[in-house]
Amino acid sequence: ATQAHGHKPALTQADFITKFQRNAGLVASGVVRNMNKVGTYVKDTVDDILYPYRKRPK
């Protein structure tokens, strides 16, 4: 028997919020990690451009 309305999702709201927060945390930490990586890369590249003759020790 299919119901047109009153269709309840499989996840309760609490489950959804928990899952969403966990995913948001994973995404946020991934973004932060990527930002750090990009920031380091940009800084190294800029240093290479500004100081081509005296390389910074890595």
C-alpha positions in Angstrom: 0.0 0.0 0.0 1.5 3.3 -1.1 0.7 6.5 0.7 0.6 9.8 -1.1 1.4 11.7 2.0 2.7 11.0 5.5 5.8 9.4 4.0 8.4 9.1 6.8 12.1 9.1 5.8 14.1 6.1 7.0 16.4 8.3 9.1 15.1 10.1 12.1 15.9 13.8 12.4 18.5 13.0 15.2 20.2 10.4 13.0 20.3 12.9 10.1 21.8 15.7 12.3 24.4 13.3 13.7 25.4 12.1 10.2 25.3 15.6 8.8 27.6 16.9 11.6 30.0 14.1 11.2 30.2 14.7 7.4 30.5 18.5 8.0 33.4 17.8 10.4 35.1 15.5 7.8 34.6 18.1 5.1 35.9 20.9 7.2 39.0 19.1 8.3 39.6 18.1 4.6 39.2 21.7 3.5 41.6 23.0 6.2 44.1 20.4 5.3 43.9 21.4 1.6 44.1 25.1 2.5 47.3 24.5 4.5 48.7 22.5 1.6 47.8 25.2 -1.0 49.1 28.0 1.3 52.4 26.2 1.7 52.7 25.6 -2.0 51.9 29.3 -2.8 54.4 30.5 -0.2 57.1 28.3 -1.7 56.3 29.4 -5.2 56.3 33.1 -4.3 59.6 32.6 -2.4 61.0 30.9 -5.5 59.9 33.8 -7.7 61.1 36.5 -5.3 64.4 34.8 -4.4 65.4 32.7 -7.4 69.1 32.8 -6.5 69.1 32.0 -2.8 66.7 29.1 -2.3 65.1 28.8 1.1 66.2 25.6 2.9 63.2 23.2 2.9 
